[in-house]
Amino acid sequence: AARKAETVEAMFNRIAARYDALNRLFTFGLDAGWRRRTVSELRLPRGSRVVDLACGTGDLCDELARTGLRPLGVDFAAGMLARAHTSAPLLRGDITRLPLRTASFDGATCGFALRNVTDIRACFAETARVLRPGGRAAFLEVASPRNALLRAAHGLYFNRVVPWVGARLSDGVAYRYLPASAAYLPEPRELCRLLEKCGFSDVRRIALGGGAAQLLTGTRAA
C-alpha cells in the first residue's frame, strides 16, 4: 500500500502540468458536465462547506465555488497543488486519513480518484467521519458501459488510444497506468455496499457518458 501511494504521488507530480488539458481531450470535454452533475447531486444550499477529496488542480473546487458552495481541496500530490488554478483553500493530506475535524463539513466530492487510493473503504469511512449527519457525498469515477458494443469500443479507446496519445503528449508510464487502474475498482454493486457499510444511506449510482463514467452519491446517516 505504501509503495502504491508513493508511486501514484510521483506520477501525478510528473503529469500535473498537462493533466487538465488531457482530461478535456480524452473525455471530449464531457468531464466538465460530469463535474457539474457531481456538484448538483450534493443538493446543498449556498454557503455549505464541502471538502473536495483528491482535488488535483482544483476543477471541482471551482465548480463548487461557482454554485455558491465553500470548498476546501485536499490532495497528497504536491505537484498537483502547486499547479492549482482555484482560489479555494488547499490542504496537502491523505484522503484515507483526513486531517479534518469530525462532522465539520456539509458535503464531500471526489473526482476520478477512488482507483488510485490504497484503501477505498478507509476513504469512504473518513468521508463519513468528516460529514455532519445528513451531509452529502458524491464520488465521480470511470466505469465500463454495460452495452457490449459500447463496452468493446470504450475498451479499445481507454486501453489503447489513451495510453498511446498520453505517451506522446505527457508521460507514457502514467497514461498506461491510469486506464489500467480501473481494474482496482470494485464492481458498482460492491462500491454501493461499501458506502452503506461506511455510514451512508440513500446510496445511488448514476451512469454518465453512455456508461463511461459513474457517479456514486449518498447521505451521511444520522
N, C-alpha and C positions, 0 to 999 in steps of 0.2 A: 504493500500500500504506500509506504513512504517513497519507494522508488518511482511508482507511478506518479505520485504527486509532484516529485521533483522534475520528472520528465515532462509532464504536462505544463508545469510552470515555465520551464525553459523554452518549450515550444511556443507558448503564447507570447513570451517575451520576444522571440525571434520574429513572429509574424504580425506583431502589433501594428506596424506602420501601414500595412496594406489590408488588414483584416476587414475593416468596414467596407472598403471598395470591392473586395472579392465576395463578401456576403451579398452585396447588391447584385453583382454579376451572376453568381451561382444560383441565386433564387429568382432571377429575372425581375428583381425589385419587389417581389411578393413579401419579403421579410418585413417591410415597413407596415404593410397591412396586418400582418400577423402580430406585430407588436401592439398596434392599435387595438386589436381584438383582445390581446392579453390584458391590457390596462382596463378596457371596458368591462371585462368579465370580473374584475375586482368589485365593481358596483359600490364604490366607496364615495362618500361626499367630499367635496372640495376641502382642502386643508388636512386631509387624513395623512398620517405618516406611513410611508411604505419603504421597506428595505428591498433593494434590488440585489439579488444574490448573483455572484459572478458577473458583475456589471460590465466588465470589459472597458470599452472606451466611452460607455455611457448612453448608448442609443435608447435603452428602456428608461433610464433616468430622465432623459429629455422628453420622452413621450409622457411619462408620469407628470412631470412638471407642466407640460403643455395643457394637461387636463385639470390643473389646479391642485394636484396632489403634492406632497412634500417628500421627495425621495432622498434616501441615503444609499449610496452604492458601496458594495463590499466585493473585493476581488483579491486573490493572493498573488496575481502576476503583476509585479511592479512595472513591467514594460507596458502593459495594457493601461494601467492607471496613469502612467506618465504621458500616454497618448490621448487621454480622455479629453473630450471636447465639451463635456457637460459642465454646467455651473453648480450642479448638486454636490454636496459634501461627499467625499470618498474616504473609504477606510480600507486599509490592507488587512485581510484576515481570511481565515479558512471557513468556508460555509458549512463544514461539518462540526465546527467548534466556534460558533459566532461570539465575538467579544461584545455582546449586546445584552442589555437587561431583559429579564423575563417579562413578558406581556407588555412590551414597550412600543409595539407597532400595531397599526390597524390593518396593514396588508403586506404582502410579500410577492415579488415577481422573480422569475429566473428564466433567462433566455439561452437555450441551446447549451446547457452546461451539465445536465444530470449525467450524461455518459462520460464526463471527464472527472467526476468526483470519485474518491476512493470508496465511499460508503453512502449509497443513496438513502438507506434507512436513517442513517445519522443526519443527513441533510434534511430529510423530512421532519425528523424529531426536533432538530434545532429550529427549524422554521416554525413548527408548532409552539415551541417554547417561547420564542420572542413575540408571538402574536397574542393579542388580547383575545379572550373568549368572544366569538363572533367575528373575529378578523378573517380576512380572505387571502388565499394564496392562489397564484396562477403560474404554472410551470410550462414554458414553451419548449418543445423539443422536436427533433427529427422523428420520422416514422416511415413505415413502408406501406404503400397503398394496398388495399385488400383485393382490388380487381387484378386478376392475373396478368392481363396485358399491360396495365399501368405499372404493376409491380416490376415486370421484366424491363420495361423502358426506364423506369426510375433506377433500377439496379445498375443498368448499363451506364446511365448518366452519372449516378452518385459514386459508383465504384471504379469507373474507368475515365470518364471525361473530367470530372472534378480533380482527381489526382494529377492527370496529365497537364491540365491548364494551370493548376496550383503550383506545380513544379516549375513551370516556365515563368510565372509571374511573381512567385513568392518563395516558398520553401517546400521542396519535394517530400521530405520526411513528414512534415506537418500535414500536408494535404493528402498523404497516403493514410496517415493516422486518423484524421478527422472523419472520413467516411467509414473506415474500419471500426471506429469507436462505437458506432451504432450497435455493434454486437454486444457491447457491455450493458445495453439497456434491457431490463426485464420486459416481458410481454405486457401489453397495455393493461390487461386484467390484473396482473401482478402489481404493476405500478399503482393502480387504483386501490388494491387491497393494502399495499404498504402505506399509502396516505391515510387510509382508515385506521390502520393499526397504530399509526403515529399521532392520532388525535384529531383527524379531520372527518367531518360529516359532509353530506350533500356533495360527494365527490362525483365529478363528471369528466368525461373525456370528449373533446371536440376535435374532429378531423379537419385539417386545413390543407389547402393546396392540393386537392384531389387525393389526400391521404399521405402526402409527402412530409407533412408536419402534424403535430398533435399538441393540443392544449389541455393540460390537466388542471382542474380547479377544485377547490374545497374550502369549507368554512371551519375555522378552529372551533372545536366542540367546547362547550362550557365546562 
